[in-house]
Each structure stands twice: as structure tokens, then as C-alpha cells.
Amino acid sequence: MYKKLVTFLVFSLYAPLAAFSADDPSRARLYMPVSANVTFKNCTTCEAKASGYAARYVFGFGLGLGVASSKLAISGDPDTADYSLDTGPMMDIGYTFGSDFTFTIGYGVGSSASSDQKDSDYSDYKVEGKSSSNSFLGLGYNIGTIEILLGMRSVNATLNQSYTSEYFGPVSYVAKYIWSSTEIGVGFTF
């Protein structure tokens, strides 16, 4: 349902905004993460790999609307095993400055974060998504109708975690995960 709502919102805003940008070139952009930067506590063997996408349409006057999704795969933790974090789809909004050489700032929010994290000590261990967000800085260089893009994205995912302790009964807490990714992309100017 959330994906359909985001898609409808992006495309319903397209028509009136495109009318204002008829004289300036518009851009369609796609970003993919190539590396992740994560700080782990109490785990020297942990490794992380980022995946996902960000698709954005930038109108001629600079406003950009799109959808982003980030996923972080974590491995090497002997206690909690391998697991992943997923922000789910996030509605992105941004602004692009410049024409041939561009600078972009952006922000996105979502409400369907998830994780497949498990804890073998508790049979009723549950992880439920609460929210996700991202902030974005990007550079671009236009070569004719093609853009070469480089970006940095900072991602937050908030999850509710709960289990039943033998000594304390029901325990629940909110866990916030933060990571950043370096992204490359391609854009098309028309």
C-alpha cells in the first residue's frame, strides 16, 4: 500500500510541475550504492554491505522527487549471526543547483523499515519496523544528454525489538541503526 501511495504522489505532482519547467532541461536519475560505512560496537569481525537504489526525477527548476530504498547486510557476528536491515521505500525530495556541473541536496522519509535479525537466546524475539529516513548530498557532471553522478547518503532505520526475559518478563526497546553509503549513478537530461 505504501509503495502505491508513494508512486501515485510522485506521478500526481509531475504534471503541474512539468508545466513550470518546460524551458529548462529536466533529468531522470538512478543511484546505486557501491560501499557502506558502519561503526560496530563490540564486534571486530563484523562486515557490512550496502545495496538498494534511489530513483529521482529532477524538474528544470531544480526540484527533485523520487523514491529510495537502502538495505544493509551484516555478517561476521558470532552471537547474533548474519542479518540485514531494510529501510523499505522512502519518499525522497531534493533540490539540484547548477546545469552542467550540479550539486544536489535531498531528504527522504519512510515508515516500513524491517530486519530479519534473530536472537537464539529468546524464542519469542520480535523485530518490528518503526521508521526510516535518509539525507543525501550529490555531485553531477553533464556530458551532452548523460549525467555522471556521485553521492553520499546517510541512512537511519528505527526498529522496535521485544522479547520475554526469564528474570524480567516482557522487555521491549527501540533500536536505531545508522549507516552511510557512497553511491554512483547515471542521469539522462531531456
Secondary structure in CASP SS format (residue, H / E / C, confidence):
PFRMAT SS
TARGET T0000
AUTHOR 0000-0000-0000
METHOD secondary structure of the structure
MODEL  1
M C 1.00
Y H 1.00
K H 1.00
K H 1.00
L H 1.00
V H 1.00
T H 1.00
F H 1.00
L H 1.00
V H 1.00
F H 1.00
S H 1.00
L H 1.00
Y H 1.00
A H 1.00
P H 1.00
L H 1.00
A H 1.00
A H 1.00
F H 1.00
S C 1.00
A C 1.00
D C 1.00
D C 1.00
P C 1.00
S C 1.00
R E 1.00
A E 1.00
R E 1.00
L E 1.00
Y E 1.00
M E 1.00
P E 1.00
V E 1.00
S E 1.00
A E 1.00
N E 1.00
V C 1.00
T C 1.00
F C 1.00
K C 1.00
N C 1.00
C C 1.00
T C 1.00
T C 1.00
C C 1.00
E E 1.00
A E 1.00
K E 1.00
A E 1.00
S E 1.00
G E 1.00
Y E 1.00
A E 1.00
A E 1.00
R E 1.00
Y E 1.00
V E 1.00
F C 1.00
G C 1.00
F C 1.00
G C 1.00
L E 1.00
G E 1.00
L E 1.00
G E 1.00
V E 1.00
A E 1.00
S E 1.00
S E 1.00
K E 1.00
L E 1.00
A E 1.00
I E 1.00
S E 1.00
G C 1.00
D C 1.00
P C 1.00
D C 1.00
T C 1.00
A C 1.00
D C 1.00
Y E 1.00
S E 1.00
L E 1.00
D E 1.00
T C 1.00
G C 1.00
P C 1.00
M E 1.00
M E 1.00
D E 1.00
I E 1.00
G E 1.00
Y E 1.00
T E 1.00
F E 1.00
G C 1.00
S C 1.00
D C 1.00
F E 1.00
T E 1.00
F E 1.00
T E 1.00
I E 1.00
G E 1.00
Y E 1.00
G E 1.00
V E 1.00
G E 1.00
S C 1.00
S C 1.00
A C 1.00
S E 1.00
S E 1.00
D C 1.00
Q C 1.00
K C 1.00
D C 1.00
S C 1.00
D C 1.00
Y C 1.00
S C 1.00
D C 1.00
Y C 1.00
K E 1.00
V E 1.00
E E 1.00
G E 1.00
K E 1.00
S E 1.00
S E 1.00
S E 1.00
N E 1.00
S E 1.00
F E 1.00
L E 1.00
G E 1.00
L E 1.00
G E 1.00
Y E 1.00
N E 1.00
I E 1.00
G C 1.00
T C 1.00
I E 1.00
E E 1.00
I E 1.00
L E 1.00
L E 1.00
G E 1.00
M E 1.00
R E 1.00
S E 1.00
V E 1.00
N E 1.00
A E 1.00
T E 1.00
L E 1.00
N E 1.00
Q E 1.00
S E 1.00
Y E 1.00
T E 1.00
S E 1.00
E C 1.00
Y C 1.00
F C 1.00
G E 1.00
P E 1.00
V E 1.00
S E 1.00
Y E 1.00
V E 1.00
A E 1.00
K E 1.00
Y E 1.00
I E 1.00
W E 1.00
S E 1.00
S E 1.00
T E 1.00
E E 1.00
I E 1.00
G E 1.00
V E 1.00
G E 1.00
F E 1.00
T E 1.00
F C 1.00
END
